[in-house]
């Protein structure tokens, strides 16, 4: 649009170019905002997926810190986190 507005000396095209440029500078841009919204909608509405994912996260923490699980410190930390 910049070349077109300069070629035809069009203030309208220059304004459109500035507007589109400003839209791209919005925090994250429109594509990022849309992706963020879709991601949160997917996580929030897919309860069955969460029933699979959450227990798997616990299994992963067993692999990362087996001594903490066997000593009982990890469940204590989790309980303290949930109460706060």
C-alpha distances in whole Angstrom, upper triangle without the diagonal:
4,6,5,6,8,10,10,11,10,11,10,6,7,10,8,6,9,11,10,11,14,15,15,17,20,23,23,19,20,21,23,25,25,27,29,30,31,33,35,35,37,39,40,41,42,46,48,45,46,50,49,47,49,52,51,50,53,54,52,53,57,55,54,57,60,62,61,61,65,66,64,62,58,60,61,57,56,58,58,54,54,56,54
4,5,5,6,8,10,10,10,10,11,8,6,10,9,7,9,12,11,11,14,16,15,17,20,23,23,20,21,23,25,26,27,29,31,32,33,35,37,37,39,41,42,43,45,48,50,47,48,52,51,49,51,54,52,51,54,56,53,54,57,56,54,57,61,63,61,62,65,66,65,62,59,60,61,58,56,59,58,54,55,57,55
4,6,5,6,9,10,10,12,13,10,9,13,12,10,13,16,15,14,18,19,19,21,24,27,26,24,24,25,28,29,30,31,34,35,36,37,40,40,41,44,45,46,47,51,52,50,51,54,54,51,53,57,55,53,57,58,55,56,60,58,57,60,63,65,64,64,68,69,67,65,62,63,64,61,59,62,61,58,58,61,58
4,5,5,6,8,8,10,11,7,9,12,11,10,13,15,15,15,18,20,20,22,25,28,28,24,25,26,28,30,30,32,34,35,36,38,40,40,42,44,45,46,47,51,52,50,51,55,54,52,54,57,56,54,58,59,56,58,61,60,58,61,65,67,65,66,69,70,69,67,63,65,66,62,61,63,63,59,59,61,59
4,5,5,5,5,7,8,5,6,9,9,9,11,13,14,14,17,19,19,21,23,27,27,24,25,26,29,30,30,32,34,35,36,38,40,40,42,44,45,46,48,51,53,51,52,55,55,53,55,58,56,55,59,60,57,58,62,61,59,62,65,67,66,66,70,71,69,67,63,65,66,62,61,63,62,58,59,61,58
4,6,5,7,9,11,9,8,12,13,11,13,16,16,16,19,21,21,23,25,29,29,26,27,28,31,32,33,35,37,38,39,41,42,43,45,47,48,49,50,54,56,53,54,58,57,55,57,60,58,57,60,62,59,60,63,62,60,63,67,69,67,68,71,72,71,68,65,66,67,64,62,65,64,60,61,63,60
4,6,8,11,13,10,11,14,15,14,16,19,19,19,22,24,24,26,28,32,32,29,29,30,33,34,35,36,39,40,41,43,45,45,46,49,50,51,52,56,57,55,56,60,59,57,59,62,60,59,63,64,61,62,66,64,62,65,69,71,69,70,74,74,73,71,67,69,70,66,65,67,67,63,63,66,63
4,5,9,10,9,10,13,14,14,16,18,19,20,22,24,24,26,29,32,32,29,29,31,34,34,35,37,39,40,41,43,45,45,47,49,50,51,52,56,57,55,56,60,60,57,59,63,61,60,64,65,62,63,67,66,64,67,70,72,71,71,75,76,74,72,69,70,71,67,66,68,67,64,64,66,64
4,6,9,9,9,12,13,13,15,17,18,19,21,23,24,25,27,31,32,29,29,31,33,34,35,37,39,39,41,43,45,45,47,49,50,51,53,56,58,56,57,60,60,58,59,63,61,60,63,65,62,63,67,66,64,67,70,72,70,71,75,75,74,71,68,69,70,66,65,67,66,63,63,65,62
4,5,5,6,9,10,11,13,14,16,17,19,20,22,23,25,29,30,26,27,29,31,31,32,35,36,37,38,40,42,42,44,46,47,48,50,53,55,53,54,58,57,55,57,61,59,58,61,63,60,61,65,64,62,65,68,70,68,69,73,73,72,69,66,67,68,64,63,65,64,60,61,63,60
4,6,5,6,9,10,10,12,14,15,16,18,20,21,23,27,28,25,25,27,30,30,31,33,35,35,37,39,40,41,43,45,45,46,48,52,54,52,53,56,56,54,56,59,58,56,60,61,59,60,64,63,61,63,67,69,67,67,71,72,70,67,64,65,66,62,61,63,62,58,58,60,57
4,5,5,6,9,10,11,12,14,15,17,19,20,22,25,26,23,23,25,28,28,28,31,32,32,34,37,38,38,40,42,43,43,46,49,51,49,50,54,54,52,53,57,56,54,58,59,57,58,62,61,59,62,65,67,65,66,69,70,68,66,63,63,64,61,59,61,60,56,56,58,56
4,5,5,6,9,10,10,12,14,15,17,19,20,24,25,21,21,23,26,26,27,29,31,31,33,35,36,37,39,41,42,42,44,48,50,48,48,52,52,50,52,55,54,52,56,57,55,56,60,59,57,60,63,65,63,64,68,68,67,64,61,62,63,59,58,60,59,55,55,58,55
4,5,5,6,9,10,11,12,14,16,17,19,23,23,20,21,23,25,26,27,29,31,31,33,35,36,37,39,41,42,43,45,48,50,48,49,52,52,50,51,55,54,52,55,57,54,55,59,58,56,59,62,64,62,63,67,67,65,63,60,61,62,58,57,59,58,54,54,56,54
4,5,5,6,9,10,11,12,14,16,17,21,22,19,19,22,24,24,25,28,29,29,31,33,34,35,37,39,39,41,43,46,48,46,47,50,51,48,50,53,52,51,54,56,53,54,58,57,55,58,61,63,61,61,65,66,64,61,58,59,60,56,55,57,56,52,52,54,51
4,5,5,6,8,10,11,13,14,16,20,20,17,17,19,21,21,22,25,26,27,28,31,32,32,34,36,37,38,40,43,45,43,44,48,48,46,47,51,50,48,52,53,51,52,56,55,53,56,59,61,59,60,63,64,62,60,56,57,58,55,53,55,54,51,51,53,50
4,5,5,6,9,10,11,13,15,18,19,16,16,18,20,21,22,24,26,27,28,30,32,32,34,36,37,38,40,43,45,43,44,47,47,45,46,50,49,47,51,52,49,51,54,53,51,54,57,60,58,58,62,63,61,58,55,56,57,54,52,54,54,50,50,52,50
4,6,5,6,9,10,11,13,17,18,15,16,18,20,20,22,24,25,26,28,30,31,32,34,36,37,38,40,43,45,43,43,47,47,45,46,49,48,46,50,51,49,50,53,53,51,53,57,58,56,57,61,61,60,57,54,55,56,52,51,53,52,48,48,50,48
4,5,5,6,9,10,11,15,16,13,13,16,18,18,19,22,23,23,25,27,28,29,31,33,34,35,37,40,42,40,41,44,45,42,44,47,46,45,48,50,47,48,52,51,49,52,55,57,55,55,59,60,58,55,52,53,54,50,49,51,50,46,46,48,46
4,5,5,6,9,10,14,14,11,11,13,15,16,17,19,21,21,23,25,26,27,29,31,32,33,35,38,40,38,39,42,42,40,41,45,44,42,46,47,45,46,49,49,47,50,53,55,53,53,57,58,56,54,50,51,52,49,47,49,49,45,45,47,45
4,5,5,7,9,13,13,10,12,14,15,16,18,20,21,22,24,26,27,28,30,32,33,34,36,39,41,39,39,43,43,40,41,45,44,42,45,47,44,45,49,48,46,48,52,54,52,52,56,57,55,52,49,50,51,48,46,49,48,44,45,47,44
4,5,5,7,10,12,9,11,14,15,15,17,19,20,21,23,25,26,27,29,30,31,33,35,38,40,38,38,42,42,39,40,44,43,41,44,46,43,44,48,47,45,47,51,53,51,51,55,55,54,51,48,49,49,46,44,47,46,42,42,44,42
4,5,5,9,10,7,7,10,12,12,13,16,17,17,20,21,22,23,26,27,28,29,31,34,37,35,35,39,39,36,37,41,40,38,42,43,41,42,45,45,43,46,49,51,49,49,53,53,52,49,46,47,48,44,42,45,44,40,40,42,40
4,6,8,8,5,7,9,10,11,13,15,16,17,19,20,22,23,25,27,28,29,31,34,36,34,34,38,37,35,36,40,38,37,40,42,39,40,43,43,41,43,47,49,47,47,51,52,50,48,44,45,46,43,41,44,43,39,40,42,39
4,6,7,6,9,11,11,12,15,16,16,18,20,21,22,24,26,27,28,30,32,35,37,34,34,38,38,35,36,40,38,36,40,41,39,39,43,42,40,43,46,48,46,46,50,50,49,46,43,44,45,41,40,42,41,38,38,40,38
4,6,5,7,10,10,9,12,14,14,15,18,19,20,21,23,24,25,27,29,32,34,32,32,36,36,33,34,38,37,35,38,40,37,38,41,41,39,41,45,46,44,45,48,49,47,44,41,42,43,39,38,40,39,35,36,38,35
4,6,8,10,9,8,12,13,12,14,17,17,17,20,22,22,23,25,27,30,32,30,29,33,33,30,31,35,34,31,34,36,34,34,38,38,36,38,41,43,40,41,45,45,43,41,38,39,39,36,34,36,35,31,32,34,31
4,7,8,5,6,10,10,10,12,14,15,16,18,19,20,21,24,25,28,30,27,27,31,31,28,29,32,31,29,32,34,32,32,36,35,33,36,39,41,39,40,43,44,42,40,36,37,38,35,33,36,35,31,32,34,32
4,6,5,6,9,10,11,12,14,16,17,18,20,21,23,24,26,29,31,29,29,33,32,30,31,35,33,32,35,37,34,35,39,38,37,39,42,44,42,43,46,47,45,43,40,41,42,38,36,39,38,34,35,37,35
4,5,5,6,9,10,11,12,14,15,16,18,20,21,22,24,27,29,27,28,31,31,29,31,34,33,32,35,37,35,36,39,39,38,40,43,45,43,43,47,48,46,44,40,41,42,39,37,39,39,35,35,37,35
4,5,5,6,9,10,11,12,14,15,16,18,20,21,22,26,27,25,26,29,29,27,29,32,31,30,33,34,32,34,37,37,35,38,41,44,42,42,45,46,44,42,39,40,41,38,36,38,38,34,34,37,35
4,5,5,6,9,10,10,12,14,15,17,18,20,21,24,26,23,24,27,27,25,26,30,28,27,30,32,30,31,34,34,32,35,38,40,38,38,42,43,41,39,36,36,38,35,33,35,35,31,31,34,32
4,6,5,6,9,10,11,12,14,16,16,18,20,23,25,23,23,27,27,25,26,30,29,27,30,32,30,31,35,35,33,36,39,41,39,39,42,43,41,39,36,36,37,34,32,34,34,30,30,32,30
4,5,5,6,9,10,11,12,14,15,16,18,21,23,21,22,26,26,24,25,29,28,27,30,32,30,32,35,35,34,37,39,42,40,39,43,44,42,40,37,37,38,35,33,35,35,31,31,34,32
4,5,5,6,9,10,10,12,14,15,16,20,21,19,20,23,23,21,23,26,25,24,27,29,27,29,32,32,31,33,36,39,37,36,40,41,39,38,34,34,36,33,31,33,33,30,29,32,31
4,6,5,6,9,10,11,12,14,16,18,21,18,18,22,22,20,21,24,24,22,26,27,26,27,30,30,29,31,34,37,34,34,38,39,37,35,31,32,33,30,28,30,30,26,26,29,27
4,5,5,6,9,10,10,12,14,17,19,18,18,21,22,20,21,25,25,23,27,29,27,28,32,32,31,33,36,39,36,36,39,40,38,36,33,33,34,31,29,31,31,27,26,29,28
4,6,5,6,9,10,10,12,15,17,15,16,20,20,18,20,24,23,22,26,27,26,28,31,31,30,33,35,38,36,35,39,40,38,36,33,33,35,32,29,31,32,28,27,30,29
4,5,5,6,9,10,11,14,16,13,14,17,17,15,17,20,20,19,22,24,23,24,27,27,27,29,32,34,32,31,35,37,34,33,29,29,31,29,26,28,29,25,24,27,27
4,5,5,6,8,10,12,15,13,13,16,17,15,16,20,20,19,22,24,23,24,27,28,27,29,31,34,32,31,34,36,33,32,28,28,29,27,24,26,26,23,22,25,24
4,6,5,6,8,11,14,13,13,16,17,16,17,21,21,21,23,26,25,26,29,30,30,32,34,36,34,33,36,38,35,34,30,30,32,29,26,28,29,25,24,26,26
4,6,5,6,9,11,10,10,14,14,13,15,18,18,18,21,23,22,24,27,27,27,30,32,35,33,31,35,36,34,33,29,29,31,29,26,27,29,25,24,27,27
4,6,6,8,10,8,8,11,12,11,12,15,16,15,18,20,20,21,24,25,24,27,28,31,29,28,31,33,30,29,25,25,27,25,22,24,25,22,20,23,23
4,6,7,10,10,9,12,14,13,13,17,18,17,20,22,22,23,26,27,27,29,30,33,30,29,32,34,31,30,26,25,27,25,22,23,25,21,19,22,22
4,6,9,9,9,12,14,14,15,18,19,19,21,23,24,25,28,29,29,31,32,35,33,31,34,36,33,33,29,28,30,28,25,26,27,24,22,25,25
4,6,5,7,9,11,11,12,15,16,17,19,21,21,23,25,26,27,29,30,33,31,29,32,34,31,31,27,26,29,27,24,25,27,24,22,25,26
4,5,5,6,9,10,10,13,14,15,17,19,20,21,23,25,26,27,28,31,29,27,30,32,29,29,25,24,26,25,22,23,25,22,20,23,24
4,5,5,7,9,10,12,13,15,17,18,19,21,23,24,25,27,27,31,29,26,29,31,29,29,26,24,27,26,23,24,27,24,22,25,26
4,5,5,6,9,11,11,12,15,16,17,19,21,22,23,25,26,29,27,25,28,30,28,28,24,23,26,25,22,24,26,23,21,25,26
4,5,5,6,9,10,10,12,14,15,17,19,20,21,22,23,26,24,22,26,27,25,25,21,20,23,22,18,20,22,20,18,21,22
4,6,6,7,9,11,12,13,15,17,18,20,21,22,23,26,24,21,24,26,24,24,21,19,22,22,18,20,22,20,18,21,23
4,6,6,7,9,11,11,13,15,16,17,19,21,21,24,23,21,23,26,24,24,21,20,23,22,19,21,24,22,20,24,25
4,6,5,6,9,10,10,13,15,15,17,19,19,23,21,19,22,25,23,23,19,18,21,20,17,19,22,19,18,22,23
4,5,5,7,9,10,11,13,15,16,17,18,21,19,17,20,22,19,19,16,15,18,17,14,16,18,16,15,18,20
4,5,5,6,9,10,11,13,15,16,16,19,17,15,17,20,18,18,15,14,17,17,14,16,19,17,16,20,21
4,5,5,6,9,10,11,13,14,15,18,17,15,18,20,19,19,16,16,19,18,16,18,21,19,18,22,23
4,5,5,6,9,10,11,12,14,17,15,13,17,19,17,17,13,13,17,15,13,16,18,16,16,20,21
4,5,5,6,9,10,11,11,14,12,10,13,16,14,14,10,10,14,13,11,14,16,15,15,18,20
4,5,5,7,9,10,10,13,13,11,13,16,15,16,12,13,16,16,14,17,20,18,18,22,23
4,5,5,6,9,10,13,13,11,14,17,16,16,13,14,17,16,15,18,20,18,19,23,23
4,5,5,6,8,11,9,8,12,14,13,12,9,11,14,13,12,15,17,15,17,20,21
4,6,5,5,8,8,7,9,12,11,12,9,11,14,14,13,16,18,18,19,22,23
4,6,6,10,10,10,12,14,15,15,12,15,18,17,16,20,21,20,22,25,26
4,6,9,9,10,12,14,14,14,11,14,16,15,15,19,20,19,20,24,24
4,6,5,7,9,10,11,10,8,12,14,13,13,17,18,17,19,22,23
4,5,5,6,9,10,10,9,12,14,14,15,18,19,19,21,23,25
4,5,5,6,8,9,9,12,13,14,15,18,19,19,21,23,25
4,6,5,6,5,5,9,10,10,12,14,15,16,18,20,21
4,6,5,6,5,7,10,10,11,13,15,16,17,19,21
4,5,8,9,10,12,13,14,16,18,19,20,22,24
4,6,8,9,10,12,14,15,16,18,19,21,22
4,6,6,7,9,10,11,13,15,16,17,19
4,6,5,6,9,10,11,12,14,16,17
4,5,5,6,9,10,11,12,14,16
4,5,5,6,9,10,10,12,14
4,5,5,6,9,10,11,13
4,5,5,6,9,10,11
4,5,5,6,9,10
4,5,5,6,9
4,6,5,6
4,6,5
4,5
4
